[in-house]
Amino acid sequence: MKYRRIIVFALLVIMLVGTGNAVAADNQPFDFSFTDLTTTKYTTTGTKTDSDQNWYISIDELYWPTLTVTTISSTNIFGTRARKATDGGEASSYYLFTGLGTGMKRAYFITVTSGQSFYMAAKKDSTSASSTKLIVSGRFCP
């Protein structure tokens, strides 16, 4: 048990040190658990620190609150989009994710500038064939 904690701690340190894709970015962590196809959850609001016309998402292997493995898969699909913090309006298309990844780039469909604020809206997508709870953890970078 002691070795397991050491390994988990070492992996946490490696992941925190190795996840610097966006320089001076306002990363918003998320830890979501979905049991149905209708519930939508949201990250906290983050502010753009550049005029890059993309947002980024990282999906981790571990769900941090309980240190359980993320259940995202080709049949347990995570759907998400960026939204404007000012009015909740859509800022990007709806994207589907079926696996892990770091710094995955997705385009805004509006023109964005530094200083604007966004959040990520997410859900278990309706095309998910799995009835297993979707557990997903990661970071949203506007």
DSSP file (Angstrom, degrees, kcal/mol; ACC not computed):
  #  RESIDUE AA STRUCTURE BP1 BP2  ACC     N-H-->O    O-->H-N    N-H-->O    O-->H-N    TCO  KAPPA ALPHA  PHI   PSI    X-CA   Y-CA   Z-CA
    1    1 A M     >        0   0    0      0, 0.0     4,-1.9     0, 0.0     5,-0.2   0.000 360.0 360.0 360.0 -39.8    0.0    0.0    0.0
    2    2 A K  H  >  +     0   0    0      1,-0.2     4,-1.9     2,-0.2     5,-0.1   0.901 360.0  49.7 -62.9 -41.1    2.9    2.4    0.8
    3    3 A Y  H  > S+     0   0    0      1,-0.2     4,-2.5     2,-0.2    -1,-0.2   0.865 106.9  55.6 -67.0 -35.4    4.5    1.7   -2.6
    4    4 A R  H  > S+     0   0    0      2,-0.2     4,-2.7     1,-0.2    -1,-0.2   0.914 107.7  48.5 -63.0 -42.7    1.2    2.4   -4.3
    5    5 A R  H  X S+     0   0    0     -4,-1.9     4,-2.6     2,-0.2    -1,-0.2   0.896 111.2  50.5 -64.2 -39.8    0.9    5.8   -2.7
    6    6 A I  H  X S+     0   0    0     -4,-1.9     4,-2.6     2,-0.2    -2,-0.2   0.919 111.9  47.4 -63.9 -43.1    4.5    6.6   -3.6
    7    7 A I  H  X S+     0   0    0     -4,-2.5     4,-2.7     2,-0.2    -2,-0.2   0.926 112.5  48.6 -64.7 -45.1    3.8    5.6   -7.3
    8    8 A V  H  X S+     0   0    0     -4,-2.7     4,-2.3     1,-0.2    -2,-0.2   0.920 113.0  48.4 -61.4 -43.5    0.6    7.7   -7.4
    9    9 A F  H  X S+     0   0    0     -4,-2.6     4,-2.3     2,-0.2    -2,-0.2   0.921 111.5  49.5 -62.1 -44.2    2.4   10.7   -5.9
   10   10 A A  H  X S+     0   0    0     -4,-2.6     4,-2.4     1,-0.2    -2,-0.2   0.906 111.3  49.3 -62.4 -42.1    5.3   10.3   -8.4
   11   11 A L  H  X S+     0   0    0     -4,-2.7     4,-2.7     2,-0.2    -1,-0.2   0.895 109.4  52.5 -63.6 -39.7    2.8   10.1  -11.3
   12   12 A L  H  X S+     0   0    0     -4,-2.3     4,-2.4     2,-0.2    -2,-0.2   0.926 110.4  47.2 -61.0 -45.8    1.0   13.2  -10.1
   13   13 A V  H  X S+     0   0    0     -4,-2.3     4,-2.3     2,-0.2     5,-0.2   0.923 112.5  49.6 -62.5 -45.1    4.2   15.2   -9.9
   14   14 A I  H  X S+     0   0    0     -4,-2.4     4,-2.3     1,-0.2    -2,-0.2   0.918 112.6  47.5 -61.1 -43.8    5.2   14.0  -13.4
   15   15 A M  H  < S+     0   0    0     -4,-2.7     4,-0.3     1,-0.2    -1,-0.2   0.901 112.4  48.6 -66.4 -40.3    1.8   14.9  -14.8
   16   16 A L  H >< S+     0   0    0     -4,-2.4     3,-0.6     1,-0.2    -1,-0.2   0.886 116.0  43.3 -67.2 -38.2    1.8   18.4  -13.2
   17   17 A V  H 3< S+     0   0    0     -4,-2.3     3,-0.2     1,-0.2    -1,-0.2   0.854 116.0  48.7 -73.6 -35.0    5.4   19.1  -14.4
   18   18 A G  T 3< S+     0   0    0     -4,-2.3    -1,-0.2    -5,-0.2    -2,-0.2   0.269  90.6  80.3 -93.2  12.5    4.7   17.8  -17.9
   19   19 A T    <   +     0   0    0     -3,-0.6     3,-0.3    -4,-0.3    -1,-0.2  -0.286  50.8 120.3-113.6  49.0    1.4   19.5  -18.7
   20   20 A G        +     0   0    0     -3,-0.2    -1,-0.1     1,-0.2    -4,-0.0  -0.282  21.9 132.7-106.4  48.4    2.6   22.9  -19.8
   21   21 A N        +     0   0    0     -2,-0.2     2,-0.6     1,-0.1    -1,-0.2   0.917  65.9  53.5 -64.4 -45.1    1.3   23.1  -23.3
   22   22 A A  S >  S-     0   0    0     -3,-0.3     3,-1.2     3,-0.0     2,-0.3  -0.828  86.4-132.9 -99.8 120.2   -0.2   26.6  -23.1
   23   23 A V  T 3  S-     0   0    0     -2,-0.6    26,-0.1     1,-0.3    -2,-0.1  -0.518  85.1  -8.7 -73.5 131.9    2.2   29.3  -21.8
   24   24 A A  T 3  S+     0   0    0     -2,-0.3    -1,-0.3     1,-0.2     2,-0.1   0.820  98.0 166.5  52.0  36.1    0.7   31.5  -19.1
   25   25 A A    <   -     0   0    0     -3,-1.2     2,-1.1     1,-0.1    -1,-0.2  -0.457  46.3-127.4 -84.8 154.0   -2.6   29.9  -19.7
   26   26 A D        -     0   0    0     21,-0.3    -1,-0.1    -2,-0.1     2,-0.1  -0.567  37.7-170.2 -96.9  67.6   -5.7   30.1  -17.4
   27   27 A N        -     0   0    0     -2,-1.1   114,-0.2   114,-0.2    20,-0.1  -0.346  10.1-155.3 -64.4 136.1   -6.2   26.4  -17.2
   28   28 A Q  E     -A  140   0A   0    112,-3.2   112,-2.5    -2,-0.1    18,-0.1  -0.942  12.0-143.0-115.1 109.5   -9.5   25.4  -15.5
   29   29 A P  E     -A  139   0A   0      0, 0.0    15,-0.4     0, 0.0     2,-0.3  -0.356  18.0-168.3 -69.9 151.1   -9.4   21.9  -14.0
   30   30 A F  E     -A  138   0A   0    108,-2.5   108,-2.5    13,-0.1     2,-0.3  -0.997  19.4-175.7-140.4 147.3  -12.5   19.7  -14.1
   31   31 A D  E     +A  137   0A   0     -2,-0.3     2,-0.3   106,-0.2   106,-0.2  -0.872  23.5 177.0-139.0 100.0  -13.5   16.4  -12.5
   32   32 A F  E     -A  136   0A   0    104,-3.1   104,-2.6    -2,-0.3     2,-0.4  -0.826  18.6-172.4-114.0 147.4  -16.8   15.2  -13.9
   33   33 A S  E     -A  135   0A   0     -2,-0.3     2,-0.4   102,-0.2   102,-0.2  -0.978  10.8-170.5-135.7 122.3  -18.9   12.1  -13.2
   34   34 A F  E     +A  134   0A   0    100,-3.1   100,-2.3    -2,-0.4     3,-0.1  -0.944  19.5 173.7-118.9 132.8  -22.0   11.5  -15.4
   35   35 A T  S    S+     0   0    0     -2,-0.4     2,-0.3    98,-0.2    -1,-0.1   0.435  71.9  31.3-111.5  -4.2  -24.7    8.8  -14.8
   36   36 A D  S    S-     0   0    0     98,-0.1    88,-0.5     3,-0.1    98,-0.1  -0.861  76.9-114.5-143.9 177.9  -27.1    9.8  -17.6
   37   37 A L  S    S+     0   0    0     -2,-0.3    89,-0.1     1,-0.1    90,-0.0   0.405 104.8  55.9 -96.8   0.6  -27.1   11.4  -21.0
   38   38 A T  S    S+     0   0    0     87,-0.1     2,-0.3    85,-0.0    -1,-0.1   0.692  77.1  98.8-108.2 -22.6  -29.0   14.6  -20.1
   39   39 A T        -     0   0    0     85,-0.0    85,-0.5     1,-0.0     2,-0.4  -0.501  53.0-162.4 -73.3 130.9  -26.9   16.2  -17.3
   40   40 A T  E     -D  123   0B   0     -2,-0.3     2,-0.3    83,-0.1    83,-0.2  -0.936   5.6-167.7-111.6 137.0  -24.6   19.0  -18.4
   41   41 A K  E     -D  122   0B   0     81,-2.9    81,-2.9    -2,-0.4     2,-0.3  -0.849   6.0-147.0-122.6 160.8  -21.7   20.1  -16.2
   42   42 A Y  E     -D  121   0B   0     -2,-0.3    79,-0.2    79,-0.2     2,-0.1  -0.939   7.6-134.3-133.0 146.3  -19.5   23.2  -16.4
   43   43 A T        -     0   0    0     77,-2.0   -13,-0.1    -2,-0.3     2,-0.1  -0.391  43.4 -91.5 -80.6 171.0  -15.9   24.2  -15.6
   44   44 A T        -     0   0    0    -15,-0.4    76,-0.3     1,-0.1     2,-0.2  -0.406  57.2 -84.1 -73.5 165.2  -15.2   27.4  -13.8
   45   45 A T        -     0   0    0     74,-0.1     2,-0.3    -2,-0.1    74,-0.2  -0.499  45.3-167.5 -77.3 138.3  -14.6   30.5  -16.1
   46   46 A G  E     -E  118   0B   0     72,-3.3    72,-3.0    -2,-0.2     2,-0.4  -0.931  14.3-131.9-124.2 151.6  -11.2   31.1  -17.5
   47   47 A T  E     -E  117   0B   0     -2,-0.3   -21,-0.3    70,-0.2    70,-0.2  -0.866  22.3-117.2-107.3 134.2   -9.8   34.2  -19.3
   48   48 A K        -     0   0    0     68,-3.2    67,-2.5    -2,-0.4   -23,-0.1  -0.449  21.3-170.3 -65.5 136.2   -7.9   34.1  -22.6
   49   49 A T  S    S+     0   0    0     65,-0.2     2,-0.3    -2,-0.1    -1,-0.1   0.241  70.7  25.7-110.6   9.9   -4.4   35.4  -22.2
   50   50 A D  S    S-     0   0    0      2,-0.1    65,-0.1    63,-0.1    -2,-0.0  -0.879  82.4-107.2-154.0-177.4   -3.7   35.5  -26.0
   51   51 A S        +     0   0    0     -2,-0.3    61,-0.2    62,-0.2     2,-0.1   0.150  61.7 143.0-108.6  19.2   -5.6   35.9  -29.3
   52   52 A D        -     0   0    0      1,-0.1    -2,-0.1     2,-0.1    -3,-0.0  -0.380  51.2-138.9 -56.6 132.2   -5.2   32.3  -30.3
   53   53 A Q  S    S+     0   0    0     -2,-0.1    55,-2.3    58,-0.0     2,-0.3   0.048  76.3  75.8 -87.9  27.5   -8.4   31.3  -32.1
   54   54 A N  E     -B  107   0A   0     53,-0.2     2,-0.3    88,-0.1    53,-0.2  -0.937  63.2-148.8-133.8 155.3   -8.4   27.9  -30.4
   55   55 A W  E     -B  106   0A   0     51,-3.2    51,-2.9    -2,-0.3     2,-0.3  -0.837  19.8-140.4-116.5 164.0   -9.1   26.4  -27.0
   56   56 A Y  E     -BC 105 141A   0     85,-2.7    85,-3.0    -2,-0.3     2,-0.4  -0.929  12.5-168.1-130.3 147.8   -7.4   23.4  -25.5
   57   57 A I  E     -BC 104 140A   0     47,-1.8    47,-2.6    -2,-0.3     2,-0.4  -0.999   3.6-165.8-135.8 138.9   -8.5   20.4  -23.5
   58   58 A S  E     - C   0 139A   0     81,-2.4    81,-1.9    -2,-0.4     2,-0.5  -0.990   6.6-161.2-120.9 133.5   -6.5   17.7  -21.7
   59   59 A I  E     -BC 101 138A   0     42,-3.0    42,-1.7    -2,-0.4    79,-0.3  -0.970  14.5-150.9-117.8 121.6   -8.1   14.5  -20.5
   60   60 A D        -     0   0    0     77,-3.1    77,-0.5    -2,-0.5    10,-0.1  -0.433  19.7-127.8 -92.4 162.0   -6.3   12.6  -17.8
   61   61 A E  S    S+     0   0    0     -2,-0.1     9,-3.5     8,-0.1     2,-0.4   0.815  91.8  59.8 -76.0 -31.8   -6.1    8.9  -17.0
   62   62 A L  E    S-I   69   0C   0      7,-0.2     2,-0.9    75,-0.0     7,-0.2  -0.820  74.6-138.1-105.8 139.7   -7.0    9.4  -13.3
   63   63 A Y  E >>> -I   68   0C   0      5,-3.8     4,-1.7    -2,-0.4     5,-1.2  -0.846  25.6-150.7 -89.4 106.9  -10.2   11.0  -11.8
   64   64 A W  T 345S+     0   0    0     -2,-0.9    -1,-0.1     1,-0.2   -33,-0.1   0.774  82.3  63.1 -61.1 -37.6   -8.5   13.1   -9.1
   65   65 A P  T 345S+     0   0    0      0, 0.0    -1,-0.2     0, 0.0   -34,-0.0   0.877 127.7  12.2 -57.9 -34.7  -11.2   13.2   -6.4
   66   66 A T  T <45S-     0   0    0     -3,-1.0    -2,-0.2     2,-0.1     3,-0.1   0.417  97.3-122.5-120.4  -0.2  -11.2    9.4   -5.9
   67   67 A L  T  <5 +     0   0    0     -4,-1.7     2,-0.3     1,-0.2    -3,-0.2   0.861  63.4 144.4  55.1  38.5   -8.0    8.4   -7.8
   68   68 A T  E   < -I   63   0C   0     -5,-1.2    -5,-3.8     1,-0.1     2,-0.2  -0.690  57.3 -93.0-100.4 160.8  -10.1    6.1  -10.0
   69   69 A V  E     -I   62   0C   0     -2,-0.3    -7,-0.2    -7,-0.2    66,-0.1  -0.514  41.6-107.7 -76.6 136.8   -9.4    5.5  -13.6
   70   70 A T        -     0   0    0     -9,-3.5    66,-0.2    -2,-0.2    -1,-0.1  -0.351  22.9-150.4 -58.5 140.4  -11.2    7.7  -16.2
   71   71 A T        +     0   0    0     64,-1.9    65,-0.1    -3,-0.1    -1,-0.1   0.204  46.4 135.3-104.2  15.2  -13.9    5.6  -18.0
   72   72 A I        +     0   0    0     63,-0.6     2,-0.3   -11,-0.1     5,-0.2  -0.390  26.4 142.6 -63.6 139.4  -13.9    7.5  -21.3
   73   73 A S        -     0   0    0      3,-2.0     3,-0.4    24,-0.2     5,-0.1  -0.931  67.1 -78.0-162.0-178.1  -13.9    5.1  -24.3
   74   74 A S  S    S+     0   0    0     -2,-0.3     3,-0.2     1,-0.2    55,-0.1   0.662 134.0  35.8 -68.5 -14.4  -15.2    4.6  -27.8
   75   75 A T  S    S+     0   0    0      1,-0.2    55,-2.9    23,-0.1    54,-0.5   0.438 114.3  57.2-114.4  -4.2  -18.6    3.6  -26.3
   76   76 A N  S    S-     0   0    0     -3,-0.4    -3,-2.0    52,-0.2     2,-0.3  -0.799  83.6-169.5-126.0  85.6  -18.5    6.0  -23.3
   77   77 A I        -     0   0    0     -2,-0.4    48,-2.6    48,-0.3     2,-0.5  -0.622  18.2-148.7 -98.9 134.2  -18.2    9.3  -25.1
   78   78 A F  E     -GF  97 124B   0     19,-2.4    19,-2.6    -2,-0.3     2,-0.4  -0.862  16.3-167.1 -99.2 122.6  -17.4   12.8  -23.6
   79   79 A G  E     +GF  96 123B   0     44,-2.8    44,-2.3    -2,-0.5     2,-0.3  -0.914  15.8 157.4-114.4 140.1  -19.0   15.7  -25.5
   80   80 A T  E     -GF  95 122B   0     15,-2.5    15,-3.3    -2,-0.4     2,-0.3  -0.987  18.7-175.5-156.2 161.4  -18.1   19.3  -24.9
   81   81 A R  E     - F   0 121B   0     40,-1.9    40,-2.5    -2,-0.3     2,-0.3  -0.979  31.3-108.1-154.5 158.1  -18.0   22.9  -26.2
   82   82 A A  E     - F   0 120B   0     11,-0.4     9,-2.6    -2,-0.3    10,-1.1  -0.683  34.4-166.6 -86.8 143.3  -16.6   26.3  -25.2
   83   83 A R  E     -HF  90 119B   0     36,-2.9    36,-2.1    -2,-0.3     2,-0.3  -0.960  25.9-106.2-130.6 149.8  -19.2   28.9  -24.1
   84   84 A K  E  >  - F   0 118B   0      5,-3.0     4,-2.2    -2,-0.3    34,-0.2  -0.556  19.4-146.8 -73.9 134.1  -18.9   32.7  -23.6
   85   85 A A  T  4 S+     0   0    0     32,-2.4    33,-0.1    -2,-0.3    -1,-0.1   0.783  92.4  65.2 -71.3 -26.4  -18.9   33.7  -19.9
   86   86 A T  T  4 S-     0   0    0     31,-0.5    -1,-0.2     1,-0.2    32,-0.1   0.891 130.2  -6.2 -65.8 -40.3  -20.7   36.9  -20.7
   87   87 A D  T  4 S-     0   0    0     -3,-0.2    -2,-0.2     2,-0.1    -1,-0.2   0.372  90.7-110.3-139.0   2.9  -24.0   35.4  -21.9
   88   88 A G     <  +     0   0    0     -4,-2.2    -3,-0.1     1,-0.2     3,-0.1   0.530  64.7 154.2  76.8   4.3  -23.5   31.6  -22.1
   89   89 A G        -     0   0    0      1,-0.1    -5,-3.0    -5,-0.1    -1,-0.2  -0.260  53.5 -90.9 -66.3 153.8  -23.6   31.7  -25.9
   90   90 A E  B     +H   83   0B   0     -7,-0.2    -7,-0.2     1,-0.1    -1,-0.1  -0.409  40.6 175.4 -66.1 136.5  -21.8   29.0  -27.9
   91   91 A A        +     0   0    0     -9,-2.6    18,-2.3     1,-0.2    19,-0.8   0.476  65.6  20.2-117.6 -10.9  -18.2   29.9  -28.8
   92   92 A S  B    S-J  108   0D   0    -10,-1.1    -1,-0.2    16,-0.3    16,-0.2  -0.954  85.6 -88.7-148.8 167.4  -17.3   26.6  -30.5
   93   93 A S        -     0   0    0     14,-0.6     2,-0.5    -2,-0.3   -11,-0.4  -0.199  54.5 -92.4 -66.1 170.3  -18.7   23.6  -32.2
   94   94 A Y        -     0   0    0    -13,-0.1     2,-0.4   -15,-0.0   -13,-0.2  -0.806  47.4-161.3 -89.7 124.2  -19.6   20.5  -30.1
   95   95 A Y  E     -G   80   0B   0    -15,-3.3   -15,-2.5    -2,-0.5     2,-0.4  -0.852   8.1-143.9-113.6 144.8  -16.7   18.1  -29.9
   96   96 A L  E     -G   79   0B   0     -2,-0.4     2,-0.4   -17,-0.2   -17,-0.2  -0.850  11.6-166.3-106.7 142.0  -16.6   14.4  -29.0
   97   97 A F  E     +G   78   0B   0    -19,-2.6   -19,-2.4    -2,-0.4   -24,-0.2  -0.993  16.8 171.3-129.5 135.0  -13.8   12.7  -27.1
   98   98 A T        +     0   0    0     -2,-0.4     2,-0.3   -21,-0.2   -23,-0.1   0.255  65.8  20.2-123.7   8.4  -13.2    9.0  -26.8
   99   99 A G  S    S-     0   0    0    -26,-0.1   -26,-0.1   -21,-0.1     2,-0.1  -0.955  85.4 -68.7-163.4-179.8   -9.8    8.9  -25.2
  100  100 A L        +     0   0    0     -2,-0.3     2,-0.3   -28,-0.1   -40,-0.2  -0.322  50.9 149.7 -77.3 160.0   -7.1   10.5  -23.2
  101  101 A G  E     -B   59   0A   0    -42,-1.7   -42,-3.0    -2,-0.1     2,-0.4  -0.892  35.3-128.3 177.3 157.3   -4.9   13.4  -24.5
  102  102 A T  E    S-     0   0A   0     -2,-0.3   -44,-0.2   -44,-0.2    36,-0.0  -0.968  85.3  -3.6-121.0 132.5   -3.0   16.5  -23.6
  103  103 A G  E    S-     0   0A   0     -2,-0.4     2,-0.5     1,-0.2   -45,-0.2   0.851  75.2-178.2  60.8  38.5   -3.3   19.9  -25.1
  104  104 A M  E     -B   57   0A   0    -47,-2.6   -47,-1.8    -3,-0.2     2,-0.3  -0.592  20.8-135.5 -73.7 123.1   -5.9   18.8  -27.8
  105  105 A K  E     +B   56   0A   0     -2,-0.5     2,-0.3   -49,-0.2   -49,-0.2  -0.622  25.8 177.9 -88.4 133.8   -6.7   21.9  -29.9
  106  106 A R  E     -B   55   0A   0    -51,-2.9   -51,-3.2    -2,-0.3     2,-0.2  -0.993  25.8-119.1-134.0 142.2  -10.2   22.8  -30.8
  107  107 A A  E     -B   54   0A   0     -2,-0.3   -14,-0.6   -53,-0.2     2,-0.3  -0.515  12.5-134.0 -85.4 144.0  -11.3   25.9  -32.8
  108  108 A Y  B     -J   92   0D   0    -55,-2.3   -16,-0.3    -2,-0.2     4,-0.1  -0.647   7.5-149.8 -79.3 150.7  -13.6   28.7  -31.8
  109  109 A F  S    S+     0   0    0    -18,-2.3     2,-0.3    -2,-0.3   -17,-0.2   0.326  80.8  61.4-103.6   7.0  -16.2   29.6  -34.4
  110  110 A I  S    S-     0   0    0    -19,-0.8     2,-0.5   -57,-0.1    -2,-0.1  -0.844  98.9 -97.8-118.0 162.0  -16.3   33.2  -33.2
  111  111 A T        -     0   0    0     -2,-0.3     2,-0.3     2,-0.0    -2,-0.1  -0.709  46.1-166.1 -80.4 127.6  -13.4   35.7  -33.2
  112  112 A V        -     0   0    0     -2,-0.5     2,-0.3   -61,-0.2    -4,-0.0  -0.841   7.5-166.4-117.2 153.0  -11.8   35.8  -29.7
  113  113 A T    >   -     0   0    0     -2,-0.3     3,-1.8   -60,-0.0   -65,-0.2  -0.904  37.2 -79.8-133.2 161.5   -9.4   38.2  -28.1
  114  114 A S  T 3  S+     0   0    0     -2,-0.3   -65,-0.2     1,-0.2     3,-0.1  -0.336 114.5  34.3 -58.5 138.8   -7.2   38.3  -25.1
  115  115 A G  T 3  S+     0   0    0    -67,-2.5    -1,-0.2     1,-0.4     2,-0.1   0.173  85.5 123.0  98.7 -16.8   -9.2   39.2  -22.0
  116  116 A Q    <   -     0   0    0     -3,-1.8   -68,-3.2   -69,-0.1    -1,-0.4  -0.481  54.8-134.9 -75.4 151.1  -12.4   37.4  -23.0
  117  117 A S  E     +E   47   0B   0    -70,-0.2   -32,-2.4    -2,-0.1   -31,-0.5  -0.873  26.3 171.2-114.2 143.1  -13.7   34.8  -20.6
  118  118 A F  E     -EF  46  84B   0    -72,-3.0   -72,-3.3    -2,-0.4     2,-0.3  -0.935  13.7-162.7-141.3 159.8  -15.0   31.3  -21.4
  119  119 A Y  E     - F   0  83B   0    -36,-2.1   -36,-2.9    -2,-0.3     2,-0.5  -0.914  24.4-115.3-136.8 168.4  -16.1   28.1  -19.7
  120  120 A M  E     - F   0  82B   0    -76,-0.3   -77,-2.0    -2,-0.3     2,-0.4  -0.914  17.4-157.5-110.1 130.1  -16.6   24.6  -20.9
  121  121 A A  E     +DF  42  81B   0    -40,-2.5   -40,-1.9    -2,-0.5     2,-0.3  -0.894  23.4 176.9-101.9 135.0  -19.9   22.8  -21.0
  122  122 A A  E     +DF  41  80B   0    -81,-2.9   -81,-2.9    -2,-0.4     2,-0.3  -0.958  12.6 160.9-143.1 155.7  -19.7   19.0  -21.0
  123  123 A K  E     -DF  40  79B   0    -44,-2.3   -44,-2.8    -2,-0.3     2,-0.6  -0.974  49.9 -85.3-159.6 167.7  -21.9   15.9  -20.9
  124  124 A K  E     - F   0  78B   0    -85,-0.5   -46,-0.2   -88,-0.5   -89,-0.0  -0.776  61.5-116.3 -78.7 121.4  -22.0   12.2  -21.6
  125  125 A D    >   -     0   0    0    -48,-2.6     3,-1.9    -2,-0.6   -48,-0.3  -0.254   8.2-124.8 -68.9 148.5  -22.8   12.2  -25.3
  126  126 A S  T 3  S+     0   0    0      1,-0.3    -1,-0.1   -89,-0.1   -89,-0.1   0.649 107.8  66.2 -66.4 -15.7  -26.1   10.7  -26.5
  127  127 A T  T 3  S+     0   0    0    -50,-0.1     2,-0.3   -90,-0.0    -1,-0.3   0.455  72.2 121.3 -84.7   0.7  -24.2    8.4  -28.9
  128  128 A S    <   -     0   0    0     -3,-1.9   -52,-0.2   -51,-0.2   -53,-0.1  -0.491  44.1-169.9 -65.6 123.4  -22.6    6.6  -25.9
  129  129 A A        +     0   0    0    -54,-0.5     2,-0.2    -2,-0.3   -53,-0.2   0.669  60.2  90.9 -86.1 -18.8  -23.5    2.9  -26.2
  130  130 A S        -     0   0    0    -55,-2.9   -53,-0.1     1,-0.1     4,-0.1  -0.548  58.8-160.1 -82.6 141.0  -22.2    2.2  -22.7
  131  131 A S        +     0   0    0     -2,-0.2    -1,-0.1     2,-0.1     2,-0.1   0.405  59.3 116.8 -94.0   0.1  -24.4    2.4  -19.6
  132  132 A T  S    S-     0   0    0      1,-0.1    -2,-0.1   -61,-0.1     2,-0.0  -0.398  81.1 -95.4 -66.9 143.2  -21.2    2.7  -17.4
  133  133 A K        -     0   0    0      1,-0.1     2,-0.7    -2,-0.1   -98,-0.2  -0.361  37.8-127.6 -56.4 133.2  -20.8    5.9  -15.5
  134  134 A L  E     -A   34   0A   0   -100,-2.3  -100,-3.1   -98,-0.1     2,-0.5  -0.798  29.5-176.8 -88.1 119.0  -18.6    8.3  -17.4
  135  135 A I  E     +A   33   0A   0     -2,-0.7   -64,-1.9  -102,-0.2   -63,-0.6  -0.976   9.7 165.7-117.1 123.6  -15.8    9.5  -15.2
  136  136 A V  E     -A   32   0A   0   -104,-2.6  -104,-3.1    -2,-0.5     2,-0.3  -1.000  12.3-179.7-145.9 141.9  -13.5   12.2  -16.7
  137  137 A S  E     +A   31   0A   0    -77,-0.5   -77,-3.1    -2,-0.4     2,-0.3  -0.982  27.9  96.4-140.0 146.3  -10.9   14.5  -15.3
  138  138 A G  E     -AC  30  59A   0   -108,-2.5  -108,-2.5    -2,-0.3     2,-0.3  -0.955  58.5 -64.7 171.9-151.0   -8.6   17.1  -17.0
  139  139 A R  E     -AC  29  58A   0    -81,-1.9   -81,-2.4    -2,-0.3     2,-0.5  -0.996  22.1-154.1-139.4 140.9   -8.1   20.8  -17.8
  140  140 A F  E     -AC  28  57A   0   -112,-2.5  -112,-3.2    -2,-0.3   -83,-0.2  -0.960  11.8-169.6-111.6 128.5   -9.8   23.3  -20.1
  141  141 A C  E       C   0  56A   0    -85,-3.0   -85,-2.7    -2,-0.5  -114,-0.2  -0.950 360.0 360.0-121.6 112.2   -7.7   26.2  -21.4
  142  142 A P              0   0    0      0, 0.0   -94,-0.1     0, 0.0    -1,-0.1   0.526 360.0 360.0 -69.0 360.0   -9.6   29.0  -23.1
